[in-house]
Amino acid sequence: MHRPGDQIPDDNTLLRDIARGDQRAFAVLFDRHWKVLYNKAVNLLEDPDAAQDVVQDCFISLWEKSAHQHIENVGGYLYQSVRYASFMHLRSGAISQKHIDHINHRAVELSTSTEQEFDARELQAVLDQSMDRLPEKCREIFYLSRFELLPNKKIAEQLQISPKTVENQITKALRILRLSVNKLVSVVLLTDLF
């Protein structure tokens, strides 16, 4: 670990130190990323206590995985982990009715060309259902790629399959998810027309 006057190590150096059990390196990494991740979780959950729990759980998971998993972009990994954990928290129903009601009133812009709005939770529900319907291997590969941020080569090694199979499965998952989103968009647009 660094001493006063030393250059502060980058995330990858800190992660290597964390993999060796260095708690000071973990504290530096935690301090470096905590605020941004917490703000993201609060924005998604609208619940400071739940946001704090989600972020802490993601850092604990990073600590546990650091010794046996290669993470190329620590900041991106943590951001995606918090985002995914927040959506899972919402999906599990582990949120108060007050917050559900508030989230139901929040909408996101669908596209600048149509200027249509729809319920963000409805979109997330559609995506979650579509993810659940993916074939098991396809879902696992897609999760490792998009939520664990593993490169295709690493996924192939981990699952003992070819990189081409990984690429094909990710393409398949994206196609299925895109179709689901397109169906939702069509329903929203048709509803607005009539």
KOLZA-933185 format. One line per 4 residues: for each residue x negated, y, z negated of N, C-alpha, C. Coordinates in pm, 1 decimal, padded with zeros to 6 digits. Layout:
// KOLZA-933185
X,Y,Z,X,Y,Z,X,Y,Z ~ ...
//
This chain:
// KOLZA-933185
-00085.0,-00119.0,00000.0,00000.0,00000.0,00000.0,-00088.1,00123.5,00000.0 ~ -00034.7,00237.2,00043.5,-00117.1,00357.6,00057.3,-00134.5,00429.4,-00075.6 ~ -00244.8,00505.6,-00081.9,-00272.3,00588.7,-00198.8,-00249.9,00734.9,-00160.7 ~ -00235.9,00823.8,-00258.5,-00218.5,00965.6,-00226.2,-00329.8,01012.2,-00132.2
-00292.2,01087.0,-00030.1,-00390.0,01133.9,00067.5,-00400.9,01042.7,00188.2 ~ -00361.3,00916.7,00172.9,-00362.1,00823.6,00286.0,-00245.3,00856.2,00378.9 ~ -00260.8,00812.8,00504.1,-00150.1,00830.0,00598.7,-00037.0,00734.5,00560.2 ~ 00088.2,00783.7,00566.5,00202.7,00699.2,00531.1,00221.9,00595.5,00641.2
00229.3,00466.9,00604.4,00240.6,00361.2,00706.0,00373.7,00366.2,00781.1 ~ 00370.9,00317.4,00905.7,00493.7,00311.5,00984.2,00581.0,00195.5,00936.6 ~ 00701.5,00186.9,00992.3,00798.2,00085.9,00948.4,00744.9,-00056.2,00964.4 ~ 00678.6,-00084.0,01075.6,00630.9,-00220.5,01100.3,00522.7,-00260.7,01000.2
00437.0,-00165.9,00963.6,00334.9,-00193.4,00861.5,00402.4,-00219.7,00727.1 ~ 00500.7,-00136.1,00695.3,00574.3,-00155.6,00569.3,00642.5,-00292.4,00567.5 ~ 00699.6,-00331.0,00682.6,00770.3,-00459.0,00689.2,00673.7,-00575.8,00666.9 ~ 00553.6,-00563.6,00723.5,00453.1,-00669.6,00699.7,00417.6,-00677.6,00551.3
00405.2,-00560.3,00487.7,00376.5,-00558.5,00343.2,00493.1,-00617.9,00263.7 ~ 00616.0,-00585.5,00306.2,00735.5,-00639.6,00239.3,00738.8,-00791.4,00252.0 ~ 00700.6,-00843.4,00368.2,00698.4,-00989.1,00390.1,00602.2,-01057.6,00294.0 ~ 00502.6,-00981.8,00245.1,00409.0,-01036.6,00146.3,00454.2,-01009.0,00002.7
00575.9,-00953.6,-00009.2,00632.2,-00931.5,-00143.0,00599.0,-00796.8,-00205.2 ~ 00554.1,-00700.4,-00123.9,00515.3,-00569.2,-00175.0,00639.5,-00484.4,-00202.4 ~ 00672.3,-00468.2,-00329.8,00792.2,-00393.1,-00368.5,00776.9,-00243.4,-00344.5 ~ 00653.0,-00191.6,-00352.1,00632.3,-00049.0,-00325.8,00658.5,-00018.1,-00178.1
00617.6,-00108.4,-00091.0,00644.8,-00089.2,00052.5,00795.9,-00090.0,00076.8 ~ 00864.8,-00178.0,00007.5,01010.6,-00184.7,00020.1,01074.1,-00052.8,-00024.8 ~ 01023.4,00003.1,-00134.7,01076.7,00129.5,-00187.0,01054.4,00243.6,-00086.6 ~ 00938.4,00245.7,-00021.6,00909.9,00349.5,00078.2,01006.0,00336.1,00195.8
01023.9,00212.5,00244.3,01113.9,00188.6,00357.1,01257.5,00224.9,00318.9 ~ 01296.9,00188.1,00199.3,01430.8,00218.3,00148.8,01453.6,00370.0,00147.0 ~ 01357.9,00442.9,00088.5,01370.2,00589.3,00080.2,01374.1,00653.0,00218.8 ~ 01300.5,00596.0,00311.8,01291.4,00651.6,00447.1,01424.2,00639.5,00522.6
01497.1,00530.5,00502.7,01616.1,00503.3,00584.2,01748.8,00514.7,00509.3 ~ 01745.0,00520.2,00377.4,01866.6,00512.5,00296.7,01971.6,00617.0,00336.4 ~ 01932.4,00743.7,00344.1,02030.4,00851.1,00362.1,02105.7,00838.2,00494.6 ~ 02034.7,00813.2,00603.9,02098.7,00800.6,00735.2,02194.6,00682.0,00736.5
02150.5,00570.3,00680.9,02233.5,00449.6,00678.8,02356.7,00469.8,00590.1 ~ 02337.1,00532.0,00476.6,02448.7,00558.1,00385.7,02551.9,00649.3,00452.7 ~ 02504.2,00755.8,00518.5,02595.8,00846.9,00587.6,02673.7,00775.2,00696.5 ~ 02608.0,00685.3,00768.9,02675.8,00607.7,00873.7,02784.4,00520.6,00811.3
02751.4,00452.7,00702.8,02847.8,00364.4,00636.5,02965.7,00444.2,00580.2 ~ 02938.4,00560.5,00522.0,03046.7,00644.7,00469.7,03138.0,00688.7,00583.3 ~ 03077.1,00723.9,00695.5,03154.3,00766.5,00811.5,03246.9,00655.0,00861.0 ~ 03198.7,00532.3,00858.3,03279.1,00419.1,00904.9,03382.6,00374.3,00802.4
03343.0,00373.7,00675.9,03428.6,00315.8,00571.6,03516.1,00418.3,00499.2 ~ 03472.1,00544.2,00500.6,03544.8,00648.3,00427.9,03553.6,00615.1,00278.6 ~ 03451.8,00547.0,00228.9,03452.0,00504.9,00088.6,03306.0,00502.7,00041.4 ~ 03262.7,00603.9,-00035.4,03122.6,00612.1,-00078.1,03073.4,00489.3,-00155.3
03158.2,00434.3,-00242.3,03116.5,00317.0,-00319.4,03094.6,00196.4,-00229.6 ~ 03188.3,00172.7,-00138.6,03175.0,00060.3,-00045.0,03054.0,00081.3,00045.4 ~ 03031.6,00205.4,00088.4,02917.2,00237.2,00174.5,02786.7,00205.9,00102.2 ~ 02779.3,00242.0,-00023.5,02658.7,00214.6,-00102.3,02634.4,00063.9,-00112.2
02739.9,-00012.2,-00138.0,02727.4,-00158.6,-00146.6,02679.2,-00218.5,-00014.9 ~ 02737.8,-00172.0,00095.4,02701.5,-00224.2,00227.7,02553.7,-00198.9,00256.8 ~ 02508.8,-00075.7,00232.9,02369.3,-00041.5,00262.5,02274.2,-00120.9,00174.3 ~ 02306.0,-00131.9,00046.5,02220.7,-00209.8,-00043.6,02213.4,-00355.7,-00000.2
02326.8,-00412.6,00039.9,02328.5,-00551.3,00087.0,02240.6,-00569.3,00210.4 ~ 02243.0,-00470.1,00299.7,02161.5,-00479.1,00421.4,02012.9,-00473.1,00388.8 ~ 01975.1,-00389.5,00291.5,01834.4,-00384.5,00251.4,01791.8,-00514.1,00182.0 ~ 01881.2,-00570.1,00102.0,01850.3,-00698.5,00036.9,01830.1,-00806.9,00142.3
01916.0,-00806.6,00243.2,01904.3,-00902.9,00352.4,01771.3,-00885.1,00425.3 ~ 01730.5,-00760.1,00448.6,01601.8,-00733.8,00513.2,01487.8,-00789.6,00428.6 ~ 01492.6,-00768.4,00299.1,01390.3,-00819.6,00207.5,01381.2,-00972.4,00219.2 ~ 01497.5,-01037.2,00220.3,01500.3,-01183.3,00224.8,01453.2,-01238.1,00359.5
01479.4,-01164.9,00469.4,01445.2,-01214.7,00603.3,01305.2,-01175.4,00648.9 ~ 01245.7,-01078.1,00582.2,01121.5,-01019.3,00632.2,01008.2,-01121.3,00646.3 ~ 01005.8,-01222.6,00562.0,00895.5,-01318.8,00565.3,00907.5,-01418.0,00679.8 ~ 01027.4,-01442.7,00730.9,01042.6,-01546.6,00832.3,01115.4,-01501.3,00958.3
01131.4,-01370.3,00976.5,01196.9,-01322.2,01097.1,01121.9,-01201.8,01150.7 ~ 01092.2,-01203.9,01280.2,01021.5,-01092.0,01342.7,01123.6,-00984.6,01381.1 ~ 01104.9,-00865.4,01328.7,01192.7,-00753.3,01359.2,01107.5,-00646.2,01425.3 ~ 01137.9,-00614.4,01549.6,01055.5,-00519.8,01625.1,01087.4,-00374.8,01592.2
01214.8,-00343.4,01571.8,01256.9,-00205.5,01546.6,01332.4,-00204.1,01413.9 ~ 01262.9,-00173.3,01307.7,01321.0,-00181.3,01173.4,01439.4,-00085.5,01157.0 ~ 01422.7,00039.0,01203.1,01530.1,00136.5,01191.7,01654.5,00092.4,01267.5 ~ 01634.4,00044.7,01390.8,01746.0,-00004.1,01472.5,01811.4,-00126.2,01410.8
01729.8,-00215.2,01356.2,01781.9,-00335.1,01290.9,01871.1,-00297.2,01172.4 ~ 01822.2,-00205.8,01088.9,01899.9,-00164.4,00971.9,02028.3,-00093.1,01013.5 ~ 02018.4,-00007.3,01114.7,02135.9,00066.1,01162.0,02243.2,-00030.4,01211.0 ~ 02203.4,-00127.2,01294.6,02299.6,-00225.7,01346.3,02354.1,-00313.3,01233.1
02268.8,-00347.3,01137.2,02313.7,-00429.0,01023.7,02420.7,-00356.4,00943.0 ~ 02397.0,-00227.9,00917.2,02494.3,-00149.1,00840.5,02623.7,-00133.9,00918.8 ~ 02611.3,-00108.9,01048.5,02729.9,-00093.9,01133.1,02812.8,-00222.6,01131.8 ~ 02745.8,-00334.8,01153.0,02814.7,-00463.8,01156.4,02875.7,-00497.0,01020.1
02798.1,-00476.5,00913.4,02848.6,-00507.1,00778.6,02968.0,-00418.1,00743.9 ~ 02965.9,-00293.6,00790.4,03078.5,-00203.3,00765.1,03204.0,-00253.3,00835.3 ~ 03190.0,-00295.5,00960.8,03305.6,-00347.2,01033.9,03357.4,-00476.8,00969.1 ~ 03265.5,-00561.3,00923.4,03307.8,-00684.7,00856.3,03379.5,-00652.7,00725.6
03333.4,-00548.4,00658.3,03397.6,-00505.9,00533.5,03541.0,-00459.3,00561.9 ~ 03556.0,-00380.4,00667.3,03690.1,-00335.0,00705.3,03777.4,-00453.5,00744.7 ~ 03719.0,-00543.9,00820.4,03794.8,-00658.5,00871.0,03838.9,-00751.5,00758.9 ~ 03756.3,-00762.5,00656.2,03787.3,-00854.2,00546.5,03901.5,-00803.4,00459.6
03938.9,-00676.6,00478.2,04045.8,-00620.1,00395.9,03995.0,-00572.6,00261.6 ~ 03862.1,-00572.0,00244.6,03804.7,-00528.2,00117.4,03796.2,-00376.4,00113.4 ~ 03910.2,-00312.9,00134.4,03916.8,-00167.2,00137.0,04056.6,-00126.8,00091.0 ~ 04066.7,-00015.3,00024.8,04194.6,00022.5,-00033.4,04293.5,00067.5,00074.2
04422.8,00059.1,00042.0,04527.0,00099.3,00136.0,04513.5,00246.6,00173.1 ~ 04468.4,00327.9,00078.1,04449.6,00470.1,00105.9,04351.6,00489.2,00221.7 ~ 04243.0,00412.7,00218.7,04143.1,00425.8,00323.5,04191.5,00365.9,00455.2 ~ 04268.0,00259.3,00448.1,04323.8,00201.4,00571.1,04416.6,00302.5,00637.3
04502.6,00367.0,00556.7,04594.0,00467.1,00610.8,04516.8,00582.1,00674.8 ~ 04410.3,00623.3,00608.6,04331.1,00734.0,00662.1,04263.9,00694.8,00792.9 ~ 04206.5,00575.7,00797.6,04139.3,00528.9,00918.9,04239.1,00513.8,01032.9 ~ 04360.9,00469.2,01000.8,04463.1,00454.6,01104.5,04495.1,00587.8,01171.8
04470.9,00699.3,01103.1,04498.8,00829.7,01162.0,04380.6,00885.2,01240.4 ~ 04266.0,00820.7,01226.3,04148.6,00864.4,01302.1,04151.8,00800.5,01440.1 ~ 04125.1,00878.3,01539.5,04120.4,00824.1,01675.6,03989.2,00865.3,01739.7 ~ 03950.1,00792.4,01839.9,03828.2,00825.3,01912.9,03862.0,00851.2,02057.1
03782.4,00932.3,02119.8,03808.0,00964.6,02260.4,03772.3,00844.6,02346.3 ~ 03862.0,00801.5,02430.0,03840.7,00683.4,02515.0,03747.9,00715.5,02629.7 ~ 03773.9,00821.6,02703.8,03682.4,00863.0,02810.3,03710.3,01006.8,02845.1 ~ 03609.6,01075.0,02900.5,03627.9,01215.7,02933.7,03718.5,01230.6,03054.8
03724.1,01128.0,03140.7,03805.6,01140.6,03261.7,03954.6,01129.3,03231.9 ~ 03994.1,01042.4,03142.3,04136.4,01024.3,03113.9,04181.8,01105.7,02993.0 ~ 04084.2,01143.2,02905.2,04112.3,01217.8,02782.9,04219.6,01149.1,02698.0 ~ 04222.2,01014.6,02703.9,04315.6,00937.7,02621.9,04249.2,00904.1,02488.3
04330.9,00892.2,02384.6,04279.7,00852.2,02254.8,04349.3,00725.2,02208.5 ~ 04279.3,00646.9,02132.4,04338.8,00526.1,02077.2,04280.7,00499.1,01939.7 ~ 04342.3,00411.1,01868.9,04303.2,00379.8,01732.5,04173.3,00299.7,01731.5 ~ 04070.7,00351.2,01664.6,03940.3,00284.1,01661.5,03950.2,00146.3,01596.7
04035.7,00133.7,01500.0,04049.0,00003.9,01433.6,04111.6,-00098.6,01527.3 ~ 04201.4,-00055.3,01613.8,04262.5,-00147.1,01710.1,04156.4,-00200.4,01805.4 ~ 04069.0,-00111.6,01852.3,03960.9,-00154.5,01940.8,03870.5,-00253.9,01868.5 ~ 03836.5,-00222.9,01742.9,03749.5,-00314.1,01668.4,03816.7,-00449.6,01649.5
03946.8,-00449.7,01624.6,04020.0,-00576.0,01608.8,04014.6,-00657.4,01738.0 ~ 04032.3,-00588.6,01851.1,04025.8,-00657.9,01980.3,03886.3,-00717.5,02001.3 ~ 03783.4,-00638.5,01970.8,03646.7,-00688.0,01986.9,03619.1,-00805.6,01893.3 ~ 03664.4,-00795.4,01768.9,03644.1,-00904.9,01673.6,03713.0,-01033.0,01720.5
03837.7,-01018.9,01768.0,03910.7,-01136.5,01817.0,03840.1,-01197.0,01938.4 ~ 03791.8,-01110.2,02025.5,03720.7,-01158.7,02144.0,03592.0,-01229.4,02104.4 ~ 03520.4,-01172.5,02006.2,03397.1,-01237.0,01956.7,03430.0,-01374.1,01898.8 ~ 03539.6,-01381.4,01822.6,03578.5,-01508.6,01761.7,03611.7,-01614.6,01866.3
03660.6,-01570.1,01983.6,03699.4,-01664.9,02088.4,03582.5,-01706.7,02178.2 ~ 03468.7,-01640.0,02163.0,03353.1,-01680.5,02243.1,03312.5,-01822.6,02204.1 ~ 03262.6,-01900.8,02301.7,03209.3,-02032.4,02265.2,03100.5,-02015.3,02158.6 ~ 03088.4,-02114.1,02071.7,03001.7,-02101.5,01954.3,02859.6,-02058.9,01989.7
02798.3,-02126.5,02087.1,02660.1,-02095.3,02123.6,02650.6,-01955.2,02182.9 ~ 02747.2,-01919.0,02264.2,02752.1,-01785.9,02326.1,02763.3,-01678.9,02218.2 ~ 02849.4,-01701.1,02119.5,02869.0,-01605.6,02009.9,02740.4,-01590.8,01927.7 ~ 02674.5,-01703.5,01901.3,02551.4,-01700.6,01822.0,02442.0,-01621.7,01894.0
02427.8,-01646.2,02023.5,02325.7,-01577.0,02102.2,02356.9,-01427.7,02108.3 ~ 02482.1,-01393.6,02131.5,02521.9,-01253.4,02140.1,02497.4,-01182.7,02006.1 ~ 02529.0,-01249.0,01896.0,02507.8,-01190.4,01763.3,02358.5,-01164.1,01740.4 ~ 02275.4,-01264.9,01772.2,02131.1,-01248.3,01752.4,02076.6,-01133.8,01837.4
02131.4,-01118.7,01957.0,02084.1,-01013.7,02047.2,02131.0,-00874.8,02004.1 ~ 02259.8,-00860.5,01976.7,02315.9,-00727.7,01953.8,02316.7,-00682.9,01808.1 ~ 02322.7,-00777.2,01715.3,02330.1,-00737.9,01574.6,02199.7,-00763.5,01499.4 ~ 02128.0,-00869.2,01536.9,01998.1,-00894.4,01475.6,01886.9,-00828.1,01556.6
01920.7,-00778.0,01676.6,01829.6,-00706.6,01765.7,01706.7,-00789.3,01805.6 ~ 01725.9,-00919.7,01818.9,01615.3,-01005.1,01861.0,01601.5,-00999.9,02012.8 ~ 01477.7,-00998.2,02063.8,01459.7,-01005.0,02209.2,01497.7,-01144.0,02261.0 ~ 01530.0,-01152.0,02390.2,01574.5,-01279.0,02449.4,01474.1,-01391.3,02427.5
01345.8,-01358.2,02441.2,01242.0,-01461.3,02424.8,01244.6,-01519.4,02284.1 ~ 01262.7,-01433.3,02184.6,01265.4,-01478.9,02045.2,01389.9,-01565.6,02018.9 ~ 01503.2,-01524.5,02076.4,01626.4,-01603.3,02061.5,01606.0,-01741.0,02123.7 ~ 01544.6,-01743.9,02241.8,01519.9,-01870.8,02310.4,01432.8,-01962.1,02225.5
01329.0,-01906.0,02165.8,01240.1,-01986.1,02079.0,01316.0,-02036.6,01956.6 ~ 01392.4,-01947.6,01895.1,01464.4,-01982.6,01772.3,01567.6,-02093.1,01797.0 ~ 01637.2,-02085.8,01911.3,01742.8,-02183.1,01941.5,01694.8,-02298.1,02030.1 ~ 01567.7,-02291.6,02067.6,01506.3,-02395.8,02151.1,01580.9,-02413.9,02283.4
01601.8,-02299.8,02350.1,01664.1,-02299.4,02482.0,01581.7,-02208.0,02571.5 ~ 01612.4,-02206.1,02699.5,01535.4,-02122.9,02791.3,01579.8,-01977.3,02782.6 ~ 01487.0,-01883.7,02809.0,01524.4,-01741.8,02811.7,01635.2,-01713.9,02914.0 ~ 01637.0,-01788.7,03023.7,01740.1,-01769.5,03125.6,01878.5,-01804.8,03069.5
01885.2,-01910.8,02987.2,02011.3,-01949.0,02923.1,02057.4,-01837.6,02829.4 ~ 01963.8,-01779.9,02755.1,01996.8,-01668.7,02665.4,02055.7,-01553.4,02746.1 ~ 01987.6,-01517.5,02854.4,02033.5,-01407.9,02940.2,02173.8,-01435.7,02995.5 ~ 02196.9,-01558.8,03042.2,02327.2,-01596.3,03098.0,02437.8,-01588.6,02992.7
02408.2,-01632.8,02871.4,02508.0,-01632.4,02764.1,02542.0,-01489.3,02720.2 ~ 02442.4,-01401.7,02717.3,02467.9,-01261.6,02681.6,02553.9,-01196.3,02789.2 ~ 02521.4,-01224.6,02915.3,02600.9,-01170.8,03027.0,02745.2,-01220.0,03017.6 ~ 02761.4,-01348.7,02985.8,02895.7,-01406.8,02972.0,02972.8,-01338.5,02858.2
02906.2,-01320.0,02744.2,02971.5,-01255.1,02629.4,03012.7,-01112.1,02663.4 ~ 02924.3,-01037.8,02727.9,02955.6,-00900.0,02765.1,03073.5,-00893.3,02862.2 ~ 03078.0,-00988.3,02955.7,03187.5,-00991.4,03052.7,03320.4,-01015.2,02981.8 ~ 03323.1,-01110.6,02889.1,03445.5,-01142.6,02814.8,03489.2,-01023.6,02729.3
03393.9,-00960.8,02659.8,03426.5,-00846.8,02574.5,03472.9,-00727.1,02657.9 ~ 03409.6,-00706.8,02773.7,03449.4,-00596.4,02861.8,03592.3,-00616.2,02911.8 ~ 03625.8,-00740.0,02946.9,03762.4,-00769.3,02992.4,03863.9,-00738.7,02882.8 ~ 03831.5,-00775.1,02760.9,03922.2,-00749.7,02648.5,03944.0,-00600.7,02628.0
03835.8,-00523.9,02635.1,03846.5,-00379.2,02618.2,03925.8,-00318.1,02733.8 ~ 03900.1,-00365.5,02855.9,03973.4,-00313.8,02972.3,04123.2,-00340.1,02960.0 ~ 04159.5,-00456.0,02906.4,04302.4,-00486.4,02886.3,04363.8,-00388.2,02787.2 ~ 04291.1,-00359.0,02679.6,04340.9,-00264.9,02580.0,04357.4,-00126.5,02641.5
04259.6,-00084.1,02719.6,04265.8,00047.7,02784.5,04388.1,00053.4,02876.1 ~ 04411.7,-00052.5,02951.8,04528.9,-00056.1,03042.8,04658.1,-00041.9,02964.9 ~ 04669.8,-00111.5,02853.0,04790.3,-00103.8,02771.8,04810.6,00037.9,02718.3 ~ 04700.6,00100.3,02671.0,04709.5,00237.7,02618.7,04755.4,00333.3,02728.1
04696.4,00321.5,02846.4,04731.1,00410.6,02957.4,04874.6,00390.0,03002.3 ~ 04917.4,00264.1,03011.4,05054.8,00236.0,03052.3,05155.8,00287.2,02950.5 ~ 05122.6,00272.8,02822.3,05209.1,00321.7,02715.6,05226.9,00472.3,02727.1 ~ 05117.0,00542.7,02758.1,05124.3,00688.1,02771.0,05204.6,00730.4,02892.3
05203.5,00648.2,02997.9,05276.5,00683.0,03120.4,05426.9,00669.2,03102.8 ~ 05467.7,00575.2,03019.7,05611.5,00550.7,03003.5,05652.7,00599.9,02869.5
//
